[in-house]
Amino acid sequence: MIGGFEIPTIVFLLLAVLVIARLVSVLGRKTGQERPTDRYRPAAGTGQASDNVIPMPRVGGDTRPPAPVPVASDKSAEDRMKGQAPAGSVLETGFFDIARQDAAFDPKTFLKGAKTAYEMIVVAFAEGDRRQLKSLTAKDVFDGFARAIGERESRNETNETNFIGIHKADIIDAEAKDQTARLTVKFISQLITVIRNKAGEIVEGDAKQVREVTDIWTFARDLTSTDPNWKLVATQSAN
């Protein structure tokens, strides 16, 4: 025994002091290579750092997430139709009414399509193509075309039409009523048309004369439908 302590006890005390000193030497020193603490870092391998961001509370204890940034709305019907028709005219009002219900409506785009449809219908009627006519016209108009074709066929006559082109086309009326848009177009076209009998003789028209024809046609579209196509619903010849 030494000074009241047994030798084994002294040995254990010395060992404890050595262990503590060793731990302090390893853990207690700063080397300058430590990484900063990041408690919001996603688990390794998730690759979703941006998805784990948590909205911080607002001032005043409101813990709701920030409101989404509003997306810029489309231009108003008035802005989109500006300059498409004389200011203050009935036509401009009609454009406004259609544009308010159809965000994709554009008079210039419509007119381009109407010109194509006009030529297709004129040629289909001359050739007696009922299938083409049915796809482009409303029932009443189709029935009228089909009846005229049938009468021509019953007389064994043929219609030969050479479509030269459209000289001018203008939208002259527009309206949106009962969720249906209607646009009326005045076409001035140039055609060479002759009617031949069964023997091939010309009974009407001149194969060498270009005629200027003026037609006033009305197209319509259901504004509640996802079908963007317009159909011919009325025809009128000015000459």
C-alpha positions as CSV (number, residue, x, y, z in Angstrom):
1,M,0.0,0.0,0.0
2,I,1.3,3.4,-0.9
3,G,0.0,6.5,1.0
4,G,-3.3,4.8,1.8
5,F,-3.9,3.6,-1.9
6,E,-3.5,0.1,-3.0
7,I,-1.1,-0.5,-5.9
8,P,-3.9,-1.9,-8.3
9,T,-6.0,1.2,-7.7
10,I,-3.1,3.5,-8.6
11,V,-2.5,1.6,-11.8
12,F,-6.1,1.9,-12.9
13,L,-6.0,5.7,-12.1
14,L,-2.9,6.1,-14.3
15,L,-4.5,4.2,-17.1
16,A,-7.6,6.4,-17.0
17,V,-5.6,9.6,-17.1
18,L,-3.7,8.3,-20.1
19,V,-6.9,7.4,-22.0
20,I,-8.5,10.8,-21.3
21,A,-5.4,12.6,-22.4
22,R,-5.3,10.6,-25.6
23,L,-9.0,11.4,-26.5
24,V,-8.4,15.1,-25.9
25,S,-5.4,15.0,-28.2
26,V,-7.5,13.4,-31.0
27,L,-10.9,15.1,-30.7
28,G,-10.2,18.4,-29.0
29,R,-7.9,19.9,-31.7
30,K,-9.0,21.9,-34.8
31,T,-7.1,21.3,-37.9
32,G,-8.7,23.8,-40.2
33,Q,-10.1,21.0,-42.5
34,E,-13.5,20.6,-40.7
35,R,-16.7,20.9,-43.0
36,P,-19.4,23.3,-41.8
37,T,-22.5,21.7,-40.4
38,D,-25.4,21.5,-42.9
39,R,-28.5,20.0,-41.3
40,Y,-30.7,20.6,-44.5
41,R,-28.5,18.7,-46.9
42,P,-30.4,15.8,-48.5
43,A,-29.4,12.2,-47.9
44,A,-26.4,11.2,-50.1
45,G,-27.4,10.0,-53.5
46,T,-31.0,11.5,-53.6
47,G,-30.0,14.3,-56.0
48,Q,-32.9,16.4,-54.8
49,A,-31.4,19.3,-53.0
50,S,-33.7,21.9,-54.5
51,D,-36.8,19.8,-53.8
52,N,-36.1,19.6,-50.1
53,V,-36.1,23.4,-49.5
54,I,-38.7,24.1,-46.8
55,P,-40.5,27.5,-46.8
56,M,-39.5,29.6,-43.8
57,P,-42.3,31.1,-41.6
58,R,-43.4,34.7,-42.5
59,V,-43.2,37.6,-40.2
60,G,-46.0,37.5,-37.7
61,G,-46.1,33.7,-37.4
62,D,-47.8,33.0,-40.7
63,T,-46.4,29.6,-41.7
64,R,-48.2,29.3,-45.0
65,P,-45.9,28.9,-48.1
66,P,-45.3,31.9,-50.3
67,A,-48.1,32.6,-52.8
68,P,-47.2,31.6,-56.4
69,V,-46.0,34.3,-58.7
70,P,-49.0,35.2,-60.9
71,V,-48.5,34.3,-64.6
72,A,-49.1,37.1,-67.1
73,S,-52.6,36.7,-68.5
74,D,-53.3,36.7,-72.2
75,K,-54.1,40.0,-73.9
76,S,-57.7,41.1,-73.7
77,A,-60.0,40.5,-76.7
78,E,-59.9,44.3,-77.4
79,D,-56.1,44.3,-77.5
80,R,-55.9,41.3,-79.8
81,M,-58.4,42.7,-82.2
82,K,-57.0,46.2,-82.3
83,G,-56.5,47.4,-85.9
84,Q,-58.3,44.3,-87.3
85,A,-61.4,46.4,-88.3
86,P,-62.3,50.1,-88.4
87,A,-62.5,51.5,-84.9
88,G,-66.0,51.6,-83.6
89,S,-67.5,49.6,-86.5
90,V,-70.0,46.8,-86.2
91,L,-67.4,44.5,-87.6
92,E,-65.0,45.4,-84.8
93,T,-67.7,44.7,-82.2
94,G,-68.3,41.3,-83.8
95,F,-64.6,40.5,-83.6
96,F,-64.6,41.5,-79.9
97,D,-67.5,39.2,-79.2
98,I,-65.9,36.2,-80.9
99,A,-62.4,36.9,-79.4
100,R,-63.9,37.0,-75.9
101,Q,-65.1,33.4,-76.3
102,D,-62.3,32.1,-78.5
103,A,-58.7,33.0,-77.3
104,A,-57.3,31.5,-80.5
105,F,-59.4,33.6,-82.9
106,D,-57.5,35.7,-85.4
107,P,-59.3,37.3,-88.4
108,K,-56.2,37.1,-90.7
109,T,-55.7,33.4,-90.0
110,F,-59.4,32.8,-90.5
111,L,-59.4,34.6,-93.8
112,K,-56.5,32.6,-95.1
113,G,-58.4,29.4,-94.3
114,A,-61.6,30.7,-95.8
115,K,-59.8,31.4,-99.1
116,T,-58.6,27.8,-99.2
117,A,-62.0,26.5,-98.3
118,Y,-63.6,28.6,-101.0
119,E,-61.4,27.2,-103.7
120,M,-61.9,23.6,-102.5
121,I,-65.7,24.0,-102.4
122,V,-65.9,25.6,-105.9
123,V,-63.7,22.8,-107.4
124,A,-65.6,20.1,-105.5
125,F,-68.9,21.3,-106.7
126,A,-67.7,21.4,-110.3
127,E,-66.3,17.9,-110.0
128,G,-69.4,16.6,-108.2
129,D,-67.3,15.6,-105.2
130,R,-70.0,15.1,-102.6
131,R,-67.7,13.8,-99.9
132,Q,-65.5,16.8,-100.0
133,L,-68.4,19.1,-99.9
134,K,-69.9,17.3,-97.0
135,S,-66.8,17.8,-94.9
136,L,-66.7,21.6,-95.6
137,T,-70.3,22.6,-95.4
138,A,-73.3,22.6,-93.1
139,K,-76.1,20.2,-93.8
140,D,-78.5,22.7,-95.5
141,V,-75.7,24.0,-97.7
142,F,-74.6,20.5,-98.6
143,D,-78.1,19.5,-99.5
144,G,-78.3,22.4,-101.9
145,F,-75.1,21.6,-103.6
146,A,-76.0,17.9,-103.8
147,R,-79.3,18.7,-105.3
148,A,-77.7,20.9,-108.0
149,I,-75.2,18.2,-108.7
150,G,-77.9,15.6,-109.0
151,E,-79.9,17.7,-111.4
152,R,-76.8,18.2,-113.6
153,E,-76.1,14.5,-113.6
154,S,-79.7,13.8,-114.6
155,R,-79.2,15.9,-117.7
156,N,-75.9,14.2,-118.4
157,E,-74.1,17.5,-118.2
158,T,-70.6,18.1,-116.9
159,N,-69.2,21.2,-115.3
160,E,-65.7,22.2,-116.3
161,T,-64.2,24.9,-114.1
162,N,-60.7,26.3,-114.2
163,F,-60.1,28.2,-111.0
164,I,-57.9,31.1,-111.9
165,G,-57.7,32.6,-108.4
166,I,-59.2,34.9,-105.8
167,H,-58.8,38.5,-106.7
168,K,-60.0,39.8,-103.3
169,A,-61.5,38.5,-100.1
170,D,-62.8,40.6,-97.2
171,I,-64.6,39.8,-94.0
172,I,-67.7,42.0,-94.1
173,D,-69.6,40.8,-91.0
174,A,-69.0,39.1,-87.7
175,E,-71.0,38.0,-84.8
176,A,-71.1,35.7,-81.8
177,K,-74.6,34.6,-80.8
178,D,-75.9,31.6,-78.9
179,Q,-72.3,30.4,-78.5
180,T,-71.9,30.3,-82.3
181,A,-69.5,32.5,-84.2
182,R,-70.4,33.6,-87.7
183,L,-68.2,35.4,-90.2
184,T,-69.3,36.5,-93.6
185,V,-66.8,36.9,-96.4
186,K,-67.1,38.6,-99.7
187,F,-65.0,36.8,-102.4
188,I,-64.2,38.2,-105.8
189,S,-62.7,35.4,-107.9
190,Q,-61.8,34.7,-111.5
191,L,-63.0,31.5,-113.1
192,I,-63.4,29.9,-116.5
193,T,-66.5,27.8,-116.4
194,V,-68.4,25.8,-119.1
195,I,-71.2,23.3,-119.0
196,R,-71.1,20.5,-121.6
197,N,-73.9,18.1,-122.6
198,K,-73.5,14.4,-123.1
199,A,-72.1,14.9,-126.6
200,G,-69.4,17.3,-125.2
201,E,-71.0,20.4,-126.7
202,I,-70.9,23.6,-124.7
203,V,-74.4,24.6,-123.5
204,E,-73.3,27.3,-121.2
205,G,-70.2,29.5,-120.7
206,D,-67.1,30.2,-122.7
207,A,-64.0,28.1,-122.6
208,K,-61.9,31.2,-123.5
209,Q,-63.5,33.8,-121.3
210,V,-62.4,34.6,-117.7
211,R,-65.4,35.5,-115.6
212,E,-65.2,37.6,-112.4
213,V,-67.5,36.1,-109.9
214,T,-68.6,37.7,-106.6
215,D,-69.8,35.4,-103.8
216,I,-70.9,36.3,-100.3
217,W,-70.4,33.3,-98.0
218,T,-71.0,32.8,-94.3
219,F,-68.9,30.5,-92.2
220,A,-69.8,29.3,-88.6
221,R,-68.2,27.6,-85.7
222,D,-69.5,26.2,-82.4
223,L,-67.5,28.2,-79.8
224,T,-68.0,25.4,-77.2
225,S,-66.5,22.8,-79.4
226,T,-62.8,21.8,-79.4
227,D,-63.0,21.4,-83.2
228,P,-61.3,24.6,-84.6
229,N,-62.8,24.2,-88.1
230,W,-65.4,26.5,-89.6
231,K,-68.1,25.3,-92.0
232,L,-69.9,27.1,-94.8
233,V,-73.5,27.7,-93.6
234,A,-74.9,30.2,-96.2
235,T,-74.1,31.3,-99.7
236,Q,-75.2,34.2,-101.8
237,S,-74.1,35.2,-105.3
238,A,-73.8,38.9,-106.1
239,N,-73.8,38.4,-109.8
